[in-house]
């Protein structure tokens, strides 16, 4: 049968799912925009991921000893 073909099944699901877009509320999008503006302006302090990971690594090593 045609529906036993994985390609055909994937192809059909792709076209069927196009109309199922997720939408986000205006309030949520405005909140995200404010967060980005706060980070870009320096209002909110950020930390490089590498520094945070190094600190966590050191903390876990200290607990092991």
N, C-alpha and C positions, 0 to 999 in steps of 0.2 A: 504494500500500500504506500501511497505517496507520503503519508504522515509518519512512516517508519524511518524516513530519511532524516538524519539529524540536521542536515543543511536546510532542508525544507521547513522543518519545525522551527529552527532558529530564525529563518527568513520570515516566516509567518508571524512569529511572536514579535519580531522587530516592528513590522508594519502595524500590528495590532496595538502595540504599546505606545506608539507615537502620540496618540491623543490623551495619554495619561500623565501629562506634565504635572509636576508638583509645583504648587504656587505658595509663596510665602506672603504673610500679611505685611501691609504697609508699615505697621508699627515695628515689626521685627526688622524689616529692612532699614528703617530709620535708626533703630537702635544699633545695628551693625555699623551703619555709616558714622554715627556719633563715636562709637568705639574706635574706628579707624582714625577719625579726626583727632581724638584724644591721644592716641599713640603717636601719630605723626607730629603733633604739636609739642609733645613732650609732657603733656599733662599727666599721663600715666607712664610710670617707669616700667621699662621692659628689661629683660635679662637674656643674654645670648644662651641658646640651648646648650651649647658646649660647656659653658660655665656651670649651668644647673646640673648637667649630667655628671660633670667632674665632682661637684660637691656631693651629689648623691652617692657616687662611687666611694668617695672618701668616708662618708658617713656609714655606709654598709661595711666597709673594711674595718672601721673602728669597732663596730658591733661584733665582728667575727673574732676579734682578738680579746 
